[in-house]
Amino acid sequence: MSTESIFQTHLVLGYAAWLICFGAYILPGLTSMDRVRAHRAIATLHSFRFFGLVFLLPGVVGPNLPASFATFAAYGDLAAGLLAMLALIMIRIPQIFWLFVIAFNLVGMGDLILDYYHAIQAGLPARAGDLGAAYAIPIIYVPLLMITHVFAFYLLLGPQPKATQALTGETAAS
């Protein structure tokens, strides 16, 4: 089996495993929470994205990891992680909290999509060994990040719970 096939198989199975786990264990917990607590939980997970800087660390990644991928991935993750931390810090100021929730999700999801694009452009799937010890990041961590971004956008854009509508004076469309 080629390096590219192994990487792609790992990536698909990473998404499959996280979707099963998310549906069975994480989603029920998040849907039982109010929106603020659910977004706080998601932001807490994403606050660890500073770890993406490892793509720039010689000895952890191979010397031939394409800079076109590594640099963008590292700093995109850092930006998303810092925005998630700011959301967590601003929890007591709702308008600013929601601004940072939206920002970290837009930046974070955009980063992941562009990372996929840069990886394909750089031929990374065929050179996955260049990821070195960071190989686990796109296989294990990135699928969970993407899934939680999708769910965060669902929470942000989906219908508001009736209790929230009552508090904000909005009427539900029947």
N, C-alpha and C positions, 0 to 999 in steps of 0.2 A: 504494500500500500504506500502511495507517495506521501510526502510530507504535507502537501496541499490537501489530499484526501483525509488524512488523519486530523489536520487542523479543522477542516470543515465539518467532519463528523463530530469532533469534540464540541465545536461551537453549536451545532444543531442539538446535540444531546444536552449541552449546558442549558439551552433554552427550554428543552423538553422537561428536564429535571426541575428547573426553577418554576416553570408553569404548573407542574404537578404540586410541588411544595407550596407555591403561592396560593393556589386554589384550595388546597386542603388545610393549610395551617395559618397563612398570613392574611389572606383575604377575609376569613371570618372575623379575625381580630380587628382588622382595620374597619370593616363595615359595622362593627358593634360600637365603634368610637364616634364621637362627634367629629366634624371636619377638622377642627383645629388640632385635636389630639392625633388624628390620622396623618395630617400633614407634618406634625412634629415628629412622628415616628419615621416617616419617609425622609424628612430632612436630617434626622439623626443618622440614618444609614448613609446618606449622601455626604454628610460632613466628613466622612473618612476618605473622600476622593482625593485629598492631598497626597494619598499614597501613589497616585498616578505619576508623581515626579520620579518614581523609580525608573521610568522609561529613559531617563537621562543619566542614570547612575552606572558608570562603567563597572564591570565585574558582576553586575546583576543582569544586565542585558548584554548581548554580544556586541562586539565593536562594529559589526556591519548592519546593525538595526538601522533602517532608513531614517535619516533625520526628518524627512518630510512627514513621516508618521510620528516618530517619537516626540518631537518638540511640540507639535500641535496637541497630541494626546496628553502629554504631561501638563501643559499649561491650561488646556481646556478643563481637565479634571480638577486642577488646583482652583480655577475660577469657580467652577460649579460647587466644589467643596466649601470654599470661603463664603459663597452666597448662601449655602445651606446653613452654615454656622451663624451667619448674620440673621437669617430667619429665626433660628433658635434663640438668639440673644434678644431679638425684638419681639418676643412673644407677648409682652405686656403692652405693646403699642400696635393694636390690630392693623391699622392701615399700612404701617411699615412692614409688619410681619407678612401680610398678604403680598405686598410688593416684592419682598425677597423670596417668598414661596414661588411666585410666578417667575421671577428672574432665575432662580436656581434651576427650575424645571425647564425653562426655555434654553438657558445656556447649557445645562447638562444634557438634555436630549439632543440639542444641536451638535454638541461636542461628540456624542456617541455616533451620530449619523455621519458626521464629517470624518471621524476616526475610521469608520468602515470604508468610506470613500478613499481616504488616504492609504489605508492598508491595501485595498485592491489596486490602486494606482501604483503603489510601490512593490506590488507582487509579494506582499507579506505572507499570504497563506502558503506559498511555495517555499518561503524562507522562514517559517515559523520558529525554527531553532534559534534564529537571531534574537528572539524575545528572551532567551535564557530563562532565568528564574522567574521572570515576569510573565511567562507563558500562561500561568493560571489566571491572570487578570482578565484577559478577554474571554476565557473559557468559563470561569466560575463566577467572577464578580460582575462583568459587564451585562450578562443576561438579566441578573437581578436588578441592576440599575435601570435598564431599559424597561423592564416590566413595571417597576415602581413608578417610573416617569409616566408611562401610559396610564396607570391607575391614578396618579396624582392629577393628570389632565382630566380624567373622567370625573374625579371629585370636584375639580375647579369648574368644569363646564357642564356637568350633569345637573339634574333637577335638585333643588335644595330640599332638605327634609322639611316637613310641615312645621316643626318647632322653630326652625330658622326663619321660615317665611313669616310666621306669626310675630317674631321679634323684630323683623325688618319692615313689617307692614305690607309685604308683598302678598298678592293673592295667587293661589294655585290655579293653573289652567286645567279645567276639567275636561 
